[in-house]
Amino acid sequence: MNQRAQYHPVAGTFAWIAAVLMFFPIFWMFLASFKTEIGAIATPPEIVFAPTLENYSTILERADYPSFALNSVIISVGATALALVLAVPAAYAMAFYPSKRTKSTLLWMLSTKMLPAVGVLVPIYLFAQSLDLLDTRTALVILNMLMNLPIVVWMLFTFFKEMPKAIIEATRIDGASQWQTVVLVLLPLVLPGIASTALLNIILCWNEAFWSLNLTAHNAAPLTAFIASFSAPQGLFWAKLSAASTLAIAPIVVFGWFSQRQLVSGLTFGAVK
Amino acid sequence: MSHANAVAGAAPNAARRAKSIGAQVNTLPMLAPAVGLLLVFSLVPLAATVYFSLLRYNLLNPAIHGFAGFRNYYYLFKDPALYHSLFISVVMVGEVLIVTIGIAAVLASLFQKQFFGRSIARVLVISPFFVMPTVSALIWKNLFMHPVNGLIAWITRSLGLGVIDFFADWPVTAVVFIVSWQWMPFAFLILLTALQSLDEETREAADLDGAGPISIFFNIEVPHMGRAIAVVTMMETIFLLGVFAEIYVTTSGGPGDSTTNLTFLIYERALLAFNVGGASAAGVIAIILANILATFMVRIVGKELDV
């Protein structure tokens, strides 16, 4: 036990060096977002400079920036909400009333998650085209929801599984209906689990790029696609790229810090605990 | 309901429990929407890909149509571009796996020790995972790897080492570098989770026997992380075979076809050349490859899963 509490200055030094190196690109981008365009490409690089908010105001004033941001919000929140609506009952049923098929159903769901998106690019593109869904948020909401549905079901299943069954039984014996049991007893217990599942799912949808780049042009393009438009070779707009990038990643990186644990269980499907 | 009967037959205890909770519960309406949607949306596009792969179908030239049999596959297998893209996919995935798992294993070993500001340092290490792929690719490409104004060019020039034009001379390495930066945190978090379950006495005993930190790392910690490393390898391989956005915004598969992996090749055939038949045939190959990997992953997960 005292071994655990003991501090390791050498290991700590190396760990901190690694941490600083890993985070440095994000920090450097953040710094560049407050430079002038000339300052952002200056060599030697500017370390001390008069910060300007000009890049942020330019980006925010661009008529279309809010629409990209709004698309990102609608797509990730919409896909997450839909996924929860479908996944909560399914996970509840499998966790509390398991049958012989439950295990194979879960594993089958996992295997659909492993289908490569590019393998179905052609039919999805053509379906979207024929249904007039190209460059619509509807298409991206549906695709994001389906892509992450297996993860959502799995995470919720894991949370529901940990709920004490005795409480549910006691409530039932006390005469509560199935519906009352779920709403009054179970829901408050699993709410934290649902919240962290939603959080991880929002992160995954927010950063989704494959379908965003291939199925949207402008109307439904989320921030991942907006940032990609900076790859055009005309001119070096690094300060504006940095400002737009900072805006695009800031909320999600912070969300990410809160979902470290769920990330492991969610993305390894419980194979690593 | 057959559900309840099946349970009753299998385990009387479970049946009693199910009964006391409410044996008449019909789980079908709760399961059907999720399972049904997933089933439709995984089978229909899959079947469509296979079907299109058997057609002569080019969106640019509607005059060409009809059943092609296996001709799309025949041309695809004769096409050196397929083998080249598969080679690039394997090289990228392999290099990223070695880099990310190697670094993550060492970092996990450092981070399971107690040190000043550990939780803040951990947050810094994992942050790149939450940066959207188009942002990380463009920030690295411009702010860091640009041959004239990039930070790395400035550093190497100041050291008198000259300048490396990453995306012209080392395009695969450059993409691998960016993708590794994004995925190392994923491997790190999982390996750290695995290492935290290593019981302290084993390590203490090794310590008392005079084993150094390097010996403890290789002889105790790495074997303990074995299964987690296998899981990371499979999950990363599945995600990394699909690397697209990073290539799309940095090299567009070039110079030439030097960074065209299988995913990017299919994208080019489908949405740039509008060759539906050829792209679908390549898509079928991607699906088969991913399925082989998925089988192993499902087996590992299945062992851990008790319902």
Chai-1 contact restraints between the chains, C-beta under 6 A:
chainA,res_idxA,chainB,res_idxB,connection_type,confidence,min_distance_angstrom,max_distance_angstrom,comment,restraint_id
A,Q3,B,E204,contact,1.0,0.0,6.0,A-B,restraint_1
A,Y7,B,Q114,contact,1.0,0.0,6.0,A-B,restraint_2
A,Y7,B,F115,contact,1.0,0.0,6.0,A-B,restraint_3
A,H8,B,K113,contact,1.0,0.0,6.0,A-B,restraint_4
A,H8,B,F115,contact,1.0,0.0,6.0,A-B,restraint_5
A,A11,B,L110,contact,1.0,0.0,6.0,A-B,restraint_6
A,A11,B,K113,contact,1.0,0.0,6.0,A-B,restraint_7
A,A11,B,F115,contact,1.0,0.0,6.0,A-B,restraint_8
A,G12,B,F115,contact,1.0,0.0,6.0,A-B,restraint_9
A,G12,B,F116,contact,1.0,0.0,6.0,A-B,restraint_10
A,F14,B,L110,contact,1.0,0.0,6.0,A-B,restraint_11
A,A15,B,L110,contact,1.0,0.0,6.0,A-B,restraint_12
A,A15,B,F111,contact,1.0,0.0,6.0,A-B,restraint_13
A,A15,B,A121,contact,1.0,0.0,6.0,A-B,restraint_14
A,W16,B,A121,contact,1.0,0.0,6.0,A-B,restraint_15
A,A18,B,L107,contact,1.0,0.0,6.0,A-B,restraint_16
A,A19,B,A121,contact,1.0,0.0,6.0,A-B,restraint_17
A,A19,B,L124,contact,1.0,0.0,6.0,A-B,restraint_18
A,A19,B,V125,contact,1.0,0.0,6.0,A-B,restraint_19
A,M22,B,V125,contact,1.0,0.0,6.0,A-B,restraint_20
A,F23,B,L124,contact,1.0,0.0,6.0,A-B,restraint_21
A,F23,B,S127,contact,1.0,0.0,6.0,A-B,restraint_22
A,P25,B,I139,contact,1.0,0.0,6.0,A-B,restraint_23
A,I26,B,S127,contact,1.0,0.0,6.0,A-B,restraint_24
A,M29,B,I139,contact,1.0,0.0,6.0,A-B,restraint_25
A,I41,B,N149,contact,1.0,0.0,6.0,A-B,restraint_26
A,T43,B,W154,contact,1.0,0.0,6.0,A-B,restraint_27
A,P45,B,L151,contact,1.0,0.0,6.0,A-B,restraint_28
A,L86,B,P33,contact,1.0,0.0,6.0,A-B,restraint_29
A,L86,B,A34,contact,1.0,0.0,6.0,A-B,restraint_30
A,A87,B,A34,contact,1.0,0.0,6.0,A-B,restraint_31
A,P89,B,M30,contact,1.0,0.0,6.0,A-B,restraint_32
A,A90,B,M30,contact,1.0,0.0,6.0,A-B,restraint_33
A,A90,B,L31,contact,1.0,0.0,6.0,A-B,restraint_34
A,A90,B,A34,contact,1.0,0.0,6.0,A-B,restraint_35
A,A93,B,T27,contact,1.0,0.0,6.0,A-B,restraint_36
A,A93,B,M30,contact,1.0,0.0,6.0,A-B,restraint_37
A,A93,B,L31,contact,1.0,0.0,6.0,A-B,restraint_38
A,Y97,B,V25,contact,1.0,0.0,6.0,A-B,restraint_39
A,Y97,B,T27,contact,1.0,0.0,6.0,A-B,restraint_40
A,P98,B,V307,contact,1.0,0.0,6.0,A-B,restraint_41
A,S99,B,H3,contact,1.0,0.0,6.0,A-B,restraint_42
A,S99,B,A6,contact,1.0,0.0,6.0,A-B,restraint_43
A,K100,B,A6,contact,1.0,0.0,6.0,A-B,restraint_44
A,T102,B,V307,contact,1.0,0.0,6.0,A-B,restraint_45
A,K103,B,V307,contact,1.0,0.0,6.0,A-B,restraint_46
A,L107,B,V298,contact,1.0,0.0,6.0,A-B,restraint_47
A,L107,B,G302,contact,1.0,0.0,6.0,A-B,restraint_48
A,L110,B,V298,contact,1.0,0.0,6.0,A-B,restraint_49
A,S111,B,A294,contact,1.0,0.0,6.0,A-B,restraint_50
A,S111,B,V298,contact,1.0,0.0,6.0,A-B,restraint_51
A,T112,B,L38,contact,1.0,0.0,6.0,A-B,restraint_52
A,T112,B,S42,contact,1.0,0.0,6.0,A-B,restraint_53
A,M114,B,I238,contact,1.0,0.0,6.0,A-B,restraint_54
A,M114,B,A290,contact,1.0,0.0,6.0,A-B,restraint_55
A,M114,B,A294,contact,1.0,0.0,6.0,A-B,restraint_56
A,P116,B,G242,contact,1.0,0.0,6.0,A-B,restraint_57
A,P116,B,A286,contact,1.0,0.0,6.0,A-B,restraint_58
A,P116,B,A290,contact,1.0,0.0,6.0,A-B,restraint_59
A,A117,B,G242,contact,1.0,0.0,6.0,A-B,restraint_60
A,V118,B,T263,contact,1.0,0.0,6.0,A-B,restraint_61
A,V118,B,I266,contact,1.0,0.0,6.0,A-B,restraint_62
A,V118,B,A286,contact,1.0,0.0,6.0,A-B,restraint_63
A,G119,B,G283,contact,1.0,0.0,6.0,A-B,restraint_64
A,G119,B,A286,contact,1.0,0.0,6.0,A-B,restraint_65
A,G119,B,I287,contact,1.0,0.0,6.0,A-B,restraint_66
A,V120,B,P45,contact,1.0,0.0,6.0,A-B,restraint_67
A,V120,B,T49,contact,1.0,0.0,6.0,A-B,restraint_68
A,L121,B,A270,contact,1.0,0.0,6.0,A-B,restraint_69
A,V122,B,F52,contact,1.0,0.0,6.0,A-B,restraint_70
A,V122,B,A270,contact,1.0,0.0,6.0,A-B,restraint_71
A,V122,B,V276,contact,1.0,0.0,6.0,A-B,restraint_72
A,V122,B,A279,contact,1.0,0.0,6.0,A-B,restraint_73
A,V122,B,S280,contact,1.0,0.0,6.0,A-B,restraint_74
A,P123,B,P45,contact,1.0,0.0,6.0,A-B,restraint_75
A,P123,B,A48,contact,1.0,0.0,6.0,A-B,restraint_76
A,P123,B,T49,contact,1.0,0.0,6.0,A-B,restraint_77
A,I124,B,P45,contact,1.0,0.0,6.0,A-B,restraint_78
A,L146,B,F41,contact,1.0,0.0,6.0,A-B,restraint_79
A,L149,B,L38,contact,1.0,0.0,6.0,A-B,restraint_80
A,E169,B,S20,contact,1.0,0.0,6.0,A-B,restraint_81
A,E169,B,I21,contact,1.0,0.0,6.0,A-B,restraint_82
A,R172,B,I21,contact,1.0,0.0,6.0,A-B,restraint_83
A,Q178,B,G22,contact,1.0,0.0,6.0,A-B,restraint_84
A,N207,B,M132,contact,1.0,0.0,6.0,A-B,restraint_85
A,A209,B,P133,contact,1.0,0.0,6.0,A-B,restraint_86
A,A209,B,T134,contact,1.0,0.0,6.0,A-B,restraint_87
A,A209,B,A245,contact,1.0,0.0,6.0,A-B,restraint_88
A,F210,B,F244,contact,1.0,0.0,6.0,A-B,restraint_89
A,T224,B,M132,contact,1.0,0.0,6.0,A-B,restraint_90
A,T224,B,T134,contact,1.0,0.0,6.0,A-B,restraint_91
A,I227,B,T134,contact,1.0,0.0,6.0,A-B,restraint_92
A,I227,B,V135,contact,1.0,0.0,6.0,A-B,restraint_93
A,A228,B,T134,contact,1.0,0.0,6.0,A-B,restraint_94
A,A228,B,V249,contact,1.0,0.0,6.0,A-B,restraint_95
A,F230,B,L138,contact,1.0,0.0,6.0,A-B,restraint_96
A,S231,B,V249,contact,1.0,0.0,6.0,A-B,restraint_97
A,W238,B,N142,contact,1.0,0.0,6.0,A-B,restraint_98
A,S245,B,V135,contact,1.0,0.0,6.0,A-B,restraint_99
A,I249,B,V131,contact,1.0,0.0,6.0,A-B,restraint_100
A,I249,B,V135,contact,1.0,0.0,6.0,A-B,restraint_101
A,I252,B,F130,contact,1.0,0.0,6.0,A-B,restraint_102
A,V253,B,S127,contact,1.0,0.0,6.0,A-B,restraint_103
A,V253,B,F130,contact,1.0,0.0,6.0,A-B,restraint_104
A,G256,B,F130,contact,1.0,0.0,6.0,A-B,restraint_105
A,W257,B,V123,contact,1.0,0.0,6.0,A-B,restraint_106
A,V264,B,L189,contact,1.0,0.0,6.0,A-B,restraint_107
A,V264,B,I190,contact,1.0,0.0,6.0,A-B,restraint_108
A,V264,B,T193,contact,1.0,0.0,6.0,A-B,restraint_109
A,T268,B,I190,contact,1.0,0.0,6.0,A-B,restraint_110
A,T268,B,V231,contact,1.0,0.0,6.0,A-B,restraint_111
A,F269,B,V301,contact,1.0,0.0,6.0,A-B,restraint_112
A,G270,B,E304,contact,1.0,0.0,6.0,A-B,restraint_113
A,A271,B,V231,contact,1.0,0.0,6.0,A-B,restraint_114
A,A271,B,I300,contact,1.0,0.0,6.0,A-B,restraint_115
A,A271,B,V301,contact,1.0,0.0,6.0,A-B,restraint_116
A,A271,B,E304,contact,1.0,0.0,6.0,A-B,restraint_117
A,V272,B,I190,contact,1.0,0.0,6.0,A-B,restraint_118
A,V272,B,T193,contact,1.0,0.0,6.0,A-B,restraint_119
A,V272,B,A194,contact,1.0,0.0,6.0,A-B,restraint_120
A,V272,B,A228,contact,1.0,0.0,6.0,A-B,restraint_121
A,V272,B,V231,contact,1.0,0.0,6.0,A-B,restraint_122
